[in-house]
Amino acid sequence: MNAPLLQEEERDLSNPNGSLLQNDDEIVPNTYYESNESILSMAVQMFIPFLLAGFGMVAASLLLDTVQHWTVYQDVSEVYILVPALLGLKGNLEMTLASRLSTHANLGHLDKKNEQLGIVLGNLALIECQAIVVGFLASIAAVILGWIPSGSFNIHHALLLCASSVGTSFAASLLLGLVMVGIILTSRYFRINPDNVATPIAASLGDLTTLTLLSLFASYLYKHYVSVPWVPVTIIAGSVFLIPLCCWFACKNTYSKEVLDNGWPPIINAMIISSFGGLILDYSVSMYKGIAVFQLIINGIGGNIVSVQASRLSTELHTKGVLGCLPPNTKACVGPYTTFCENDSGRVNTARILMFMVIPCHLIFTYTITYLKAGHTSFTPIFMIVYLTAALIQVFILLYVAHVMIMWMWYFGVNPDNSAIPYLTALGDLLGTFLLGVAFQFLFLVGDQDSDVGD
């Protein structure tokens, strides 16, 4: 095991922050965080996982471009509202699960069989409980947001949305959770740092798995509702029964109980924010079919980029300060210049690298879509300029908000490791979908009105 991991294990675990020691009100930081990472090294380590996750997003985007023509998406357009909310569960549940279990692995908590079993079962029960509850809330939001514009309520559509949402949430979280556990335990066995492999795999598999399950559930229920009307009711009733059971299992483990008690506001608020992004997607797809293939890519890249910055900022704060007290020479309220240009500190260099990665990543993935002859949009020069501008604006705003939000969370005693990423990925979904809609509308207004853009 490398030196940083050894030093991580040697920390005083009695310290509530787990990151530094405090003696007579004097803060003694963990200096191991001050690494000699070069800009090139940081860029390579970030770029490779982004490629892995990105091709998973491309596959999910191609799938969305296909299923948007299915009958259930045409007749029950509220399903579009579920897409960002349920796909956001990847960042809110599976990626945070991977991060938590990777920390446990690096601290040696998964080396003992009895403790390993408790942590794994507790965390799986935790994400199942959270997934079912968020699935219910996402379906309620989809029904309300779809009901308000149309002014009519359809009970059959409401049951379909609820059953599809909770069924997808439960199945996707269980499947991805088991995959994460297997990857982390295997990595630990072979002395590989799971932080380097688990989160990118969660990102690459999450969108594709969730969208596939949602489309299959919704399509099945829509086609067979008349012949088997009891199926959606059974799915909903079974999910309600599982909530207290999963809560009981999660409470049996100390680590998962803490998240169960305090981890609800970020997940629920993120789901609400993503649902508004789904409302924008529902409206935009009705006007421009070409949006569908790009929506998951722009949101996924933005979410992955800001998650890296959020994770690094949280680590820096844990190693240089105590919760509720910002480190010296660190301010919560700063301008964009401080975030990207002020000096050559680690956080500024990271922000610059992440901004420089936006265009190469999008070019690679849009070229992949072109090579596969997918989508409904011609890749003209003006389209690429407008699309890349939207992507740059999205990531610029996200990185700036991440800096300010995480500093304020830390100042007010909120651990950003548990709260920041759900908010930021949800904001990325909302911004990405909105900016993509604006981009397509702008292209239409300036004369890019070929049959591909408006098909």
C-alpha positions in Angstrom: 0.0 0.0 0.0 1.3 3.5 -0.8 2.4 6.0 1.8 -0.7 8.2 1.7 -2.9 5.3 2.5 -0.7 4.2 5.3 -0.7 7.6 6.8 -4.5 7.7 6.4 -4.8 4.5 8.5 -2.5 5.9 11.2 -4.7 8.9 11.9 -6.2 9.2 15.3 -9.7 7.7 14.7 -11.0 9.1 17.9 -11.0 12.5 16.3 -14.5 13.2 15.1 -13.3 14.7 11.9 -10.9 11.8 11.3 -8.5 14.2 9.6 -6.4 16.1 12.1 -5.4 16.4 15.7 -6.3 19.3 17.9 -4.3 20.1 21.1 -4.9 23.2 23.2 -6.9 24.8 20.4 -4.0 24.5 18.1 -4.8 23.0 14.7 -2.2 20.5 13.5 -3.0 19.7 9.9 -2.2 16.4 8.2 0.6 17.4 5.9 0.4 14.2 3.8 -2.2 16.0 1.6 0.6 18.3 0.4 1.6 16.0 -2.4 4.0 16.8 -5.3 1.4 16.1 -8.0 2.3 17.8 -11.2 -0.3 19.3 -13.4 0.4 16.7 -16.1 0.0 13.9 -13.6 -3.3 15.3 -12.3 -4.6 15.7 -15.8 -3.8 12.1 -16.8 -5.3 10.6 -13.6 -8.5 12.6 -14.2 -8.8 12.1 -17.9 -8.7 8.3 -18.1 -11.6 7.8 -15.6 -13.6 10.5 -17.5 -13.2 8.6 -20.7 -14.4 5.4 -19.1 -17.4 7.1 -17.6 -18.0 9.1 -20.8 -18.4 6.1 -23.1 -20.9 4.7 -20.6 -22.8 8.0 -21.0 -22.6 7.8 -24.8 -24.2 4.4 -24.6 -26.9 5.7 -22.4 -27.4 8.7 -24.7 -27.8 6.4 -27.7 -30.3 4.4 -25.7 -32.3 7.5 -24.8 -32.3 8.5 -28.5 -33.8 5.2 -29.3 -36.4 4.8 -26.5 -37.8 8.3 -27.0 -39.7 6.8 -29.9 -41.2 4.1 -27.8 -45.0 4.3 -27.4 -44.8 4.9 -23.6 -42.5 7.9 -24.1 -44.8 9.3 -26.7 -48.1 8.8 -24.8 -46.9 9.3 -21.2 -44.4 12.1 -21.7 -44.1 12.5 -17.9 -41.6 9.6 -18.1 -39.1 12.2 -19.3 -39.4 14.0 -16.0 -38.2 10.8 -14.2 -35.1 10.5 -16.4 -32.8 13.2 -14.7 -34.2 12.5 -11.2 -33.5 8.7 -11.4 -30.2 9.0 -13.3 -29.2 11.5 -10.6 -29.5 8.6 -8.1 -26.2 7.4 -9.5 -24.4 10.5 -8.1 -26.5 10.7 -5.0 -26.4 7.0 -4.0 -24.0 4.7 -5.9 -21.2 7.2 -6.2 -21.4 8.1 -2.5 -21.6 4.4 -1.7 -18.4 3.8 -3.6 -16.8 6.7 -1.9 -17.8 5.5 1.6 -16.8 1.9 1.1 -13.5 3.0 -0.5 -12.8 5.0 2.7 -13.7 2.0 4.8 -11.4 -0.2 2.7 -8.5 2.2 2.9 -8.9 2.4 6.7 -8.9 -1.4 7.0 -12.5 -1.7 8.2 -13.2 -4.3 5.5 -10.3 -6.6 6.4 -12.2 -8.4 9.2 -15.0 -10.7 7.9 -17.5 -9.9 10.6 -17.0 -6.2 10.3 -17.0 -6.4 6.5 -20.4 -8.2 6.4 -22.0 -5.6 8.8 -20.6 -2.6 6.8 -21.7 -4.1 3.4 -25.2 -5.1 4.5 -25.7 -1.9 6.3 -24.7 0.2 3.3 -26.7 -1.8 0.9 -29.8 -1.6 3.1 -29.2 2.2 3.4 -29.1 2.9 -0.3 -32.1 0.6 -0.9 -34.1 2.6 1.6 -33.0 5.9 0.1 -33.6 4.7 -3.4 -37.2 3.6 -2.7 -38.1 6.8 -0.9 -36.5 9.0 -3.6 -38.2 6.9 -6.3 -41.6 7.6 -4.7 -40.9 11.3 -4.4 -39.6 11.5 -8.0 -42.8 9.9 -9.3 -44.9 12.3 -7.2 -42.9 15.2 -8.6 -43.4 13.9 -12.2 -47.1 13.5 -11.7 -47.5 17.0 -10.3 -45.2 18.7 -12.9 -47.0 16.8 -15.7 -50.4 17.6 -14.3 -50.0 21.3 -13.8 -49.4 22.3 -17.5 -52.0 19.9 -18.9 -54.7 20.5 -16.2 -55.8 16.9 -16.3 -55.0 13.9 -14.0 -54.7 10.4 -15.2 -54.7 7.7 -12.5 -53.4 5.1 -14.8 -50.4 7.2 -15.8 -49.8 8.1 -12.1 -49.7 4.4 -11.1 -47.4 3.6 -14.1 -45.0 6.4 -13.1 -44.9 5.5 -9.5 -44.4 1.7 -10.1 -41.8 2.4 -12.8 -39.9 4.8 -10.6 -39.7 2.7 -7.4 -39.1 -0.5 -9.4 -36.2 1.1 -11.3 -34.8 2.7 -8.1 -34.8 -0.5 -6.2 -33.4 -2.8 -9.0 -30.8 -0.3 -10.2 -29.5 0.4 -6.6 -29.4 -3.3 -5.7 -27.5 -4.2 -8.9 -25.1 -1.3 -8.9 -24.6 -1.6 -5.1 -23.5 -5.3 -5.5 -21.2 -4.4 -8.3 -19.6 -1.6 -6.3 -19.1 -4.0 -3.3 -17.5 -6.6 -5.5 -15.2 -4.1 -7.2 -14.1 -2.6 -3.9 -13.5 -6.0 -2.1 -11.6 -7.2 -5.2 -9.5 -4.1 -5.3 -8.7 -4.4 -1.6 -7.7 -8.0 -2.1 -5.2 -7.1 -4.9 -3.9 -4.0 -3.0 -5.4 -1.6 -5.5 -6.7 1.7 -4.2 -10.5 1.4 -4.8 -10.8 5.2 -4.9 -9.2 5.0 -8.4 -11.6 2.5 -9.9 -14.9 2.3 -8.1 -16.4 5.8 -8.7 -15.7 5.9 -12.5 -17.3 2.4 -12.9 -20.3 3.6 -10.9 -20.5 6.6 -13.3 -20.1 4.5 -16.4 -22.7 1.9 -15.5 -25.2 4.0 -13.6 -26.8 5.9 -16.4 -27.1 3.0 -18.8 -28.4 0.6 -16.2 -31.0 3.0 -14.8 -32.3 4.2 -18.1 -32.6 0.6 -19.4 -34.5 -0.5 -16.4 -36.8 2.6 -16.4 -37.6 2.1 -20.1 -38.3 -1.6 -19.7 -40.5 -1.2 -16.6 -42.5 1.7 -18.1 -42.9 -0.1 -21.4 -44.1 -3.3 -19.8 -46.5 -1.7 -17.5 -47.9 0.5 -20.3 -48.5 -2.5 -22.7 -49.9 -4.8 -20.1 -51.8 -2.5 -17.8 -55.2 -3.6 -19.0 -54.5 -7.4 -18.7 -52.5 -7.2 -15.4 -53.7 -4.0 -13.6 -52.5 -5.5 -10.2 -48.8 -5.4 -11.2 -48.1 -1.7 -10.5 -50.1 -1.8 -7.3 -48.1 -4.8 -6.1 -44.8 -3.1 -6.9 -45.8 0.0 -5.0 -47.1 -2.0 -2.0 -44.0 -4.2 -1.9 -41.8 -1.2 -2.0 -43.6 0.4 1.0 -43.1 -2.8 2.9 -39.4 -2.9 2.2 -38.7 0.7 3.5 -38.9 -0.1 7.3 -37.1 -3.4 6.7 -34.2 -1.7 5.0 -34.2 1.0 7.7 -33.9 -1.7 10.4 -30.9 -3.3 8.7 -29.2 0.1 8.1 -29.6 1.0 11.8 -27.8 -2.2 12.8 -24.5 -0.8 11.6 -23.0 2.3 13.1 -21.5 3.7 9.9 -24.7 3.4 7.9 -26.9 4.6 10.8 -25.2 8.0 10.8 -25.9 8.5 7.1 -29.5 7.3 7.5 -30.1 9.8 10.2 -28.5 12.9 8.5 -28.3 12.1 4.8 -31.8 12.8 3.6 -32.0 16.5 2.9 -29.3 16.6 0.2 -30.8 13.6 -1.6 -34.4 14.8 -1.5 -33.5 18.4 -2.5 -31.3 17.1 -5.3 -34.2 15.0 -6.6 -36.5 18.1 -6.6 -33.9 20.1 -8.5 -33.3 17.3 -11.1 -37.1 17.0 -11.5 -37.3 20.6 -12.8 -34.5 19.6 -15.2 -36.7 16.8 -16.3 -39.6 19.2 -16.9 -37.3 21.2 -19.2 -36.2 18.0 -21.0 -39.9 17.0 -21.5 -40.6 20.4 -23.1 -37.4 20.5 -25.1 -37.7 17.0 -26.6 -41.2 17.8 -27.8 -39.6 20.6 -30.0 -36.2 19.2 -30.8 -35.7 15.4 -30.9 -31.9 16.0 -31.3 -31.6 17.1 -27.7 -32.1 13.6 -26.3 -28.7 12.2 -27.5 -26.8 15.1 -25.9 -28.7 15.6 -22.7 -27.0 12.7 -20.8 -23.6 13.6 -22.2 -23.6 17.3 -21.2 -25.1 16.5 -17.8 -22.9 13.5 -17.1 -19.6 15.3 -18.0 -20.6 18.3 -16.0 -21.5 16.1 -13.0 -18.4 14.1 -13.1 -16.1 17.1 -13.4 -17.7 19.0 -10.5 -17.7 15.8 -8.4 -13.9 15.6 -8.7 -13.4 19.2 -7.6 -15.9 18.7 -4.7 -14.0 15.6 -3.6 -10.6 17.3 -3.7 -11.9 20.4 -1.9 -13.5 18.3 0.8 -10.2 16.4 1.3 -8.2 19.6 1.5 -10.6 21.0 4.2 -10.5 17.8 6.2 -6.7 17.8 6.2 -6.1 21.5 6.9 -8.9 22.6 9.2 -11.6 21.5 11.7 -15.3 21.4 10.7 -16.8 24.8 11.4 -13.5 26.6 11.0 -12.0 27.5 7.6 -8.2 27.0 7.2 -6.0 30.2 7.2 -6.1 32.3 4.0 -9.3 30.6 2.9 -12.6 32.5 2.3 -16.1 31.2 1.7 -17.3 34.2 -0.3 -15.0 34.7 -3.3 -15.4 35.7 -7.0 -14.8 33.6 -10.1 -11.3 35.1 -10.5 -10.2 33.6 -7.1 -11.6 30.2 -8.2 -9.7 30.0 -11.5 -6.9 32.6 -11.6 -5.7 33.8 -8.2 -2.6 31.7 -7.7 -1.1 28.3 -8.3 -2.7 26.5 -5.4 -3.9 22.9 -5.8 -7.6 23.9 -5.9 -7.0 26.5 -8.6 -4.8 24.2 -10.7 -7.5 21.5 -10.5 -10.2 24.0 -11.6 -8.1 25.0 -14.6 -7.4 21.4 -15.6 -11.1 20.5 -15.3 -12.1 23.5 -17.5 -9.5 22.5 -20.1 -10.9 19.0 -20.2 -14.4 20.1 -21.2 -13.8 20.6 -24.9 -11.6 17.5 -25.5 -14.1 15.2 -23.7 -17.1 16.6 -25.6 -15.3 16.4 -29.0 -14.4 12.7 -28.3 -18.0 11.8 -27.4 -19.7 13.8 -30.1 -17.3 12.3 -32.7 -18.3 8.8 -31.4 -22.0 9.7 -31.9 -21.2 10.9 -35.4 -19.2 7.7 -36.2 -22.1 5.6 -35.0 -24.5 7.7 -37.2 -26.8 8.2 -34.2 -28.9 11.2 -33.2 -31.0 13.6 -35.2 -28.5 16.5 -35.5 -26.0 17.5 -38.1 -22.6 18.3 -36.6 -22.0 21.5 -38.4 -19.3 24.0 -37.3 -21.9 26.4 -35.9 -23.6 23.6 -34.0 -20.3 22.5 -32.4 -19.5 26.1 -31.4 -22.8 26.7 -29.8 -22.9 23.3 -28.1 -19.3 23.6 -26.7 -20.1 27.1 -25.5 -23.1 25.8 -23.5 -20.9 23.0 -22.1 -18.2 25.5 -21.0 -20.7 27.8 -19.4 -22.2 24.9 -17.5 -18.9 23.6 -16.1 -17.7 27.2 -15.3 -20.7 27.8 -13.2 -20.6 24.4 -11.5 -16.9 24.8 -10.5 -17.5 28.2 -9.1 -20.6 27.2 -7.2 -18.7 24.1 -5.9 -16.0 26.3 -4.3 -18.4 28.7 -2.7 -20.9 26.0 -1.6 -18.3 23.7 0.0 -16.6 26.5 1.9 -19.9 27.7 3.3 -20.9 24.1 4.2 -17.7 23.7 6.1 -18.0 27.0 7.8 -21.5 26.1 9.0 -20.4 22.7 10.3 -21.9 20.6 7.4 -19.6 17.8 6.1 -19.4 18.4 2.4 -18.5 14.7 1.8 -22.1 13.8 2.6 -23.9 16.8 1.2 -22.1 18.6 -1.6 -22.1 16.1 -4.5 -25.9 15.5 -4.6 -26.6 19.3 -4.8 -23.9 19.8 -7.4 -24.8 17.0 -9.7 -28.5 18.0 -9.5 -27.5 21.6 -10.4 -25.5 20.2 -13.3 -28.5 18.4 -14.6 -30.7 21.5 -14.4 -28.0 23.8 -16.0 -27.1 21.3 -18.7 -30.7 20.6 -19.8 -31.5 24.3 -19.7 -28.4 25.4 -21.6 -28.9 22.6 -24.2 -32.5 23.8 -24.8 -31.3 27.4 -25.2 -28.5 26.2 -27.6 -31.0 24.4 -29.9 -33.4 27.3 -29.8 -30.6 29.7 -30.7 -29.5 27.4 -33.6 -33.1 27.4 -34.9 -33.3 31.2 -34.7 -30.0 31.8 -36.5 -31.1 29.7 -39.4 -29.8 26.2 -38.6 -33.3 24.8 -39.4 -32.4 21.7 -41.3 -34.5 18.6 -40.9 -32.0 17.1 -38.5 -32.3 19.8 -35.8 -36.0 20.0 -35.8 -36.9 16.4 -36.7 
